[in-house]
Amino acid sequence: MIPIAIYHWNIGIVSRGKGKSAVAAAAYRSGEKLTNEWDGMTHDYTRKGGVVHTEIILPPHAPPSFADRSTLWNSVELYEKAGNAQLAREIDAALPIELSREEQIRLVREYCSSQFVSRGMCVDYAIHDTGSGNPHCHIMLTMRPLDERGTWAAKSKKEYDLDENGERIRLPSGRYKTHKVDLTGWNDKGNALLWRKAWADISNAYLECAGSRSRIDHRSNAERGIDELPTVHMGVAACQMEKKGIATEKGELNRNIQKANRLIREIRAQIGKLKEWIAELFKARETAPEQPPQSPGLANLLMKYLSVQREKSRKYSQSWQRQHAADELKTVAKALSYLSEHGISTLDELDAALSSVSDQADAIREGMKTAEQRMKELQKLMEYGRNYQTYKPIQDEYRQIRWKGKQEKFAEARRAELTLWDAANRYLHANLPKGTKTLPIAEWEQAYADLKTQRDSDYTKLKETRAEVAELQKIRKCVDIALRADQPEQSRAKRHEQER
């Protein structure tokens, strides 16, 4: 099996309408001090650690002055007049730890040049690595094209809608109906999938050149045919706490998801082997017409197993024989009890029972996956809800400051808290019903606890299913020995020859 390296790739928009600034984003990612000429705010991130490489890549017709970060993003800010303007597109991606720093830089450079600069975008990227095992890159892209003179051009244009006669359609307001036409193709929704795949393809080419067997895959578990629930993205804070030995909700949820995924894989693999074994027995029975057509009785085969084992033990001491016989008798008694309890007496019925066990295991896991998915959603709601409540007083204090210089100084001093509040505010606004005034954090916590209890109960049931499959494996071992003993020496030799 090819080792899978870490794949993480996200895309988003730096929008003024959401309180963001392209200059502020560029300052943070590059670890520099930049002043936004649009609103006069200075963003100083020179004390930020972990910025190991920054670079600006420009298309041929871009002004050479855009090689300066402040000039580039201030040009964007000043050209966009709207209060809700989309200022930049941003991509963040995990870098393969299997590559050297120089290889990581060349990987990002090639990716940006081939996917974005070649289409006329200006690229500003930074590589971050704090030494915590999570090297990653931030890629900022301009969203407005440049014309051949190096000046900003239109992103889109309006076209009139026409009726079946080719005439403009007049609205009740007296205006004509129009629609917007994208002039760049950069906003096409299909681009995200293409850019995700390109990141995987180029990364894998670099991994191969580096002699690494690891590969990354941009597809989801479902697209890869893997019926497993993916784990939660931990984030920097949770990762650091886990490394210090402090358990987090995200870490605990991930461990539970991984345990359940491993358990269901094990159950399915064992059931698959048992089904293959029974299919081989059925096939052998069909090719041996001299054998009776009815399905062999499992009880008889287990008793045959006992006699075979008794015969084998004759060459050992009497005391060993007694102990061995007692152990084998317990094994067979347990097997017969299981078969009787489940109404299984033949191989056909054993085959049907295996299908039933498989269906039960899958049904249990599906229920667990539903609970885990909801727990993931609740975990995010709780995290953002707590951040919202914790940092709202700071946000309120920031808004109450009337003097611009004092407000800027306050924002710089409390940048982290204000950023966390803003992220929480945006997430809750997008995921809660309109008009929600009070955050039901206690209800979320109770729902999470209830789902955890349910999930733990289902996990216990899944472990019991594994125990059932293990018992069936023991029955298979006994039956195999009995069947081999029943086969004439000639038949065994013939089968051995066929297998060779």
N, C-alpha and C positions, 0 to 999 in steps of 0.2 A: 504494500500500500504506500502511495506517495504521501509524505508528510505535508500537512496543510499549514502554511504560514498564516500569520494574523492578517485578516482583511477588514479594513475599516475605511470607508469613503463616504463623506457626506457633502451635500451641496446646499447652499442657501443664498439669500440676498441681503446685502447691506442696504437697508431702506431708511431714508430720512423720516418717513411716516411712522416708523417704529422707534424713533429716538436714536437712531444710529448715524454714524458719520464715517465716511470712507477714510478721512484723514486719521480719525481716532483708531479705526481698525488697523490701518497701515502702521501707525505708531506702535500699537501693542504688539503686532506680529513681528515687526522688525526690531523692537526694543530701542526705539529712538524717541526723540522729543520733536514733535511736529505741532505747528499752529494752524488751525483751520481758519482760513481767511473768510469763510462764509459766515461764521458766527463768532469769530475772534477767540475761540477756546483753544488753550494750549494743552496738549496731551503728552505727558512726560513719562516714558517707560524705560528710561535709560538704566534704571536699577533692576529691571526684570532680568532674571537669569535664564539660561537654557537656549538662547538664540545662537545657533552655531553657524548659520549661513543665510544670507539674504541676497537676492538678485532681481533685477528688473530686465525683462526681455521685451523688445519692441519690434513691431512690424516695420518694414522698410520705409513706409511713408509717414511714420510718426516723427514729431519734432525731436531732435537730439536732446533738448532740454528735459524731456520726459524721463530721461535716465535718472533724474533726481526725484526721489520719492515725494518730497514736499510739492514740487512743481507739478508732477503728474496728478496727484489726487486733489490738490487745490484747483487745478484746471477743471477736473470733473465736478467738484463741489460748486465752483462759481458758475459753470455753464448751466447746471441744473437749477432751475428757478423754483420748481414746485415744492411745496412743503411735504409732499408724500413721494418725492422722487426716488427711484431705484438707482443707487449710486454705483454699486459694484456687485459682481457675482463672486461668491467665495466657495472654495472647496478645501476640505481638510481630509487628509488621508494618512493612515499609518504606514510607516516605512518598514520594509523587511529588515529585521535585526540581523539576518544572515548576510547582509551586504555591508561593505566597509563604508566609511563616511564619503569617500570620493565616489564610490559607486552609487550611493544614495543621491548625491548631488547630480551626477550625470543622468540618473534615472528621472528625477524631477525635471531637469532641464529638457531632456528629450521629450518627455510627456507634454510639457507646456508648449514647446516649439511645434510639435507635430499636431496637437489637438486645438490649440488656441491662437498662437501667434500666426500660424499659417492661414488662419481665417480672418486676420486683421485685428485681433484683440491685443491690448497691452497687458502684460503679465507682471505681477509683483509677487514673488514667493519668498517664504522664509521656512527654514528647517529648525525645529525645536527639539532639543534632547537634554533633559535634566539629569540623565544618567540613571533613571529609574526603570529602564527597559521599555520605554514607550516613545521611540523616536517618531516624529510625524512632521508633515509639512502643511503649511497654510498657503493656499494659492488664491490671490485676488485678481479678478479679471474686469476690465472695463466693459461696459454694456452698450456704449454708443460707438458707432464706427467713425473712423477718420477718413476724410476725403483725400484726394491725391495731393492736396496742398498742406495736409497735416492739420486741418481744422476739424472740429467735431461736426458730424453730419447727423441727419435725421435717423432715428431708430425705426420709424414707421411712417406711413402716410395714410390718409383717409381716402377711401373710394366710395362713390355713390352706389347705392343698391338700385338695381334696375328691374322693372317689371317685365312681363313676357313680351312687351312691345319695344323693349329697349329704352323706355322712358324712366326718368328719375321718380322715385317713390316719395310723395309729399306726406309728411306727418301732420297730425291735427294741429301741432304748434305752428305750422307753416314752413318749418325747416324740412330739408330733404334727409331721408334715411341714409346713413353711411355705415361703413365698417372699416376697421383698422387693418392694414396690411403690413406685416413685419418685413422690413427691408434687409435684414441680416440673416435670418434663420437661426440666430443664436438662442432665441427663446423657445424654440421647438421643444416640446416635452420629451420627444424621443432622444434628444441629445444626452440627457442624464444617463440613460442606459448605455448609449454608445461610449460616453466618457468613462463610465464605470468599467465597462469591458476593456477599453483601451488601457486603463490603469493596470488591470490584471494581466493583460497580454504583455505589456512592456515590462512590468515587474517580473513576470515569469521568464522573459527573455534574459533579463539581467541575472536572475537567480541561476539560470542554466549556465550562462557564461561564467558565473562565479564558482561553478562546480557544486552548487547546492542542490539537493534532491527536493527541497521544499518548494511548494507552489502555492499561489493564492487563487481563490475562486470567487468571482464577483457575484455568483448566483446565490439565491437564498436556499435554505435547506429543502424547501418544497420543489424548487426548480431543479435541484440536484437529485431529487428522488429520495431524500432523506426525511423519513417521517419522525422528526424530532423537533422539540421546541428549542429555539435558540436561547442562549443565556442573555442576561441583561448586560448592556454596556456599563462597565463599572465607573468610569470617570476617574480623574486624577485623585480627588480627595478620598474616595473609597479605596482605591488601590493603595494609597499611602497608609491608610489606617490598617488595612489588611496585612501589609508588610510589617507593621509594628505589632502584629498579633491581636489587633482589635477587630472583633467580628462586626460586620456591618449587615444591614438588612439586605443590601444588594448581594453581598458575598454569600450570605446564608441562602438566599433564594437561588443563586447560581449553583451552589453546592448541591442543593436539593434537586434542581433540574438535571444536573449532570448525573447524580446517583440514579434517578429514575430512568434517564436515557440509557445508562449502562445496564440497568436491570432488565429493561424491556428488550434490549439487544441480545442479552444473554438468553432470555426465555425464548425469543424467536429463533435464535441459532440452534438451541437444543431441540426445540420442536421440529425445526426443519430437518435436523439429522435423524430424528425418530421417524418422521414421515418418509424420508428417503429409505430408511431401513425397512419399513413395512412395505413400501413399493417394491423393493428388491425381493422381499419374501413372496409377495403376490406374483411377481414376474417369474420367479423360480418355480412356483407352484403351477403356473400355466404351462411352463415348458416341461413339466414332468407328469404326463398323462397317467402314469401308473399310480400316482398318488391319489388319495381320495379327494374329491372336489370340495368337500366342506372345509371351512376355515378351521385350522388347528385349535384345539381347546387349550387355553392358556394355563388352566389349573393342571391339566395333564402334563404340559411341558414343564411347569414348575416342579412337579413331583419327579419328573424325569431328571431335572437339574439336580435335585437332592440325591438321587441314586448315583448320578455321575460323580458328584462331589464325594459321596461316601466311598465310591470305588477308588477314586484317586487318592484318598487319604489312608488307604490300607498300608502303604509303605512306611507310614510314620508311626510313632509310639501310640500306645493305647490312650494315654492321658491327652495327647495332642488331638487324637481322633475324636475323643469325647467333647473337648472344647470346640473343635472345628465344627462338629456336627451340631452342637448347640447353637453356635453362631449362625450357621447356614439355615437352621430351622427357624430362628428368629427372622432372618431375612425373608424366607419364603412365607412365613406366617404373616408378616407385615404386608408383603406383596399381595397375598391372597385376600387379606382384609381390605386392602385398597380396591382391588378388583371387584370384590363383593359389594363394597359400599357404593361403588360407582356403576354397578350393573354391567361389568365388562367380563366376558367369558371367552371371546374369540379375537383374532387379529383384526377382523373387520370392525368389531365394536371398539377395539383399542384405537384404530384409525379414526373412527368417529369421535371418540373421547378426546383425542389429540386436537382435532379441529375445534371442539368445544372449548378446550382449555385455551387454545390460541385466541379464539374469539373473545373469551372472558378477559384474557390479559390485555388485548387490544382495547376492549371497552373500558377497562379500568384506567389504562394509560390515557385514553381520550378524555375521560373525566378529569384526570390529573392535569392534563394539558390545558383544559378549559379553566381550571382553578388557577394554574400557574400564570396563564395569560392575564387573567383578571388581577392577580396579585402584582404582576408587573405594572399594570395600569394604575392600581392603587398605590403602589410604591412611589411612582412618579408624582401622583397627586399629593401624597403625603409630604414628599420631599419639597416640592414647589410650594405647597401650602405653608409648611413650616418656615421656609425662606421668606415667603411673602409677609407672614406675621412678624417674623424676627426683624426684618429690615425695613418694614413700613415706617416706623418712627423716623428712621434716617432719611427715607425718601420724603416724608412730610416736612422734616426740618429743612431739607434741601429746597423744596418748593417755596417755603416761607421766606427764604432769603431774598431780599429785593435788590441789594447792591450786586451788580454783575461780577465785579472783581472778587468779592467775598464768596459769591456762589461758586465761581470757578475754583477758588482755592479749596472750598469745602468739597467740591466734586472730585478734585484730585486726591484729597486726603482720604475720602471714603469711596474711592472708585470701585473697589471690590464689592462692598456691600450694596452699592447702587446698581452694579451690574447684576448681582444675584437677584435683587428685587425686580429689576426690569425683566430678566429671563423668567422669573416666577409669574410675574404679572401677565406677560405675553402667553405663557403656556396655559395658565388658568383661564384667561380670557378666551382662548381658542378651544378649550376642552370642557368648560362648564356651561350649563344653560344660561341664556341671557337673563339678566336681572338677579343673578345670584349675589346676595349681599353678605352672607355669613358663610365662611368656609366650614363645611362639616367634617373637620379633621378627625374628631372623636369617632364619628360614624365610619369614616374610612379605616381608621385603626381597628375598630371592632370587626368590620367586614373582612379586613386582612387577617385578623386573628382567627375568625371563623373558617375562612378558606384554608388557612394553614392547618387547622385541626382536621378539616375534611381531607386535605391533601395527605397529611400524615397517616390518616386511617386508610386511605387508598393505597399508600405505599406499603403498609403492613399487608394488605390484601395481595398486592403484587408479589411481595416476598413469599406469601403462602402459595401463590401460583408457582413460583420458582421451586418451592419445596415439592409441589406435586410433580412438576416436570422431572425433578431429581429422582423421585420415586419411580417414575416411568422409565428413567434411564437404567435404574437398577433392575427393573423387570426385564428390560430389553437385554441386559447382560446375561441374566439367568436363562432367558428363552433362547438366546443365541447359542449358549453352551449346550442346551438340551437339543436344539435342532442339529448342531454339528455332530453330536453323538449319535443321532438317529440316521445320519447319512452313511451309506455304505462307503467303504474305503475307495471303491472304484469311482463312485460319483464325486467324492472329494478330490480325487486325483484329476478327474476330467475337468472339474471346475477350476482347479489350480492351473491346469494347462490353458484354459480359456482366459483366465485372468492374466496370465503371462503374455 
